[in-house]
Amino acid sequence: IEQCWDFAKREYWKLPLSSMDTALERNMVAALNMVTGKHLKRFMDTCCKGHSGSQAAWAAKKYCGHRVIPEGVLAKLD
C-alpha cells in the first residue's frame, strides 16, 4: 500500500499548484486515480505470498513487465 501511496504522491506533485480547496481535492483524486490496477495487482501478488513490503516493492520494480512474480525469486532474498 505504501508503494501505491508513494506513486500517487509523486503524481500529485506533478499537477498544477493551487490554494483553493476544490482544486486541491480535485488534484488529490486525480493523483489517486493514476494508480492503476496493474500497480496494485503486482504489489498485492507478492504481499499475498507472505513477503514484506520492501520485498514486494523490489519485485514490482524488478519485474515491471510481468503480472506475476516468479515463485522462487523472492525466496532467494530470505
C-alpha positions, -999 to +999 in steps of 0.1 A: +000+000+000+029+024+008+043+019-027+010+028-042+006+058-019+041+070-029+033+067-066+001+088-060+021+114-041+047+117-069+019+122-095+002+148-072+033+169-072+033+170-110-002+186-110-006+224-110-003+242-077-034+258-061-045+271-028-083+265-034-098+236-015-118+224-045-087+224-067-066+206-041-093+179-037-096+175-075-058+171-078-058+146-050-085+125-066-068+127-100-035+115-085-051+086-067-068+076-099-034+074-117-026+044-096-036+016-120-049-018-112-017-032-126+003-015-099-020-028-072-021-064-085+016-066-089+022-054-053-006-074-038+006-106-055+039-105-036+023-095-003-002-124-005+027-147-009+039-137+025+067-113+016+075-080+033+066-046+018+102-039+008+105-073-009+072-066-027+084-032-038+117-046-051+099-073-070+074-049-085+102-027-098+124-056-110+096-075-128+076-045-140+068-061-173+051-091-158+019-095-139+031-123-116+064-125-099+081-159-103+077-181-072+114-187-064+127-152-069+119-137-035+128-168-017+164-161-026+162-128-006+152-145+026 
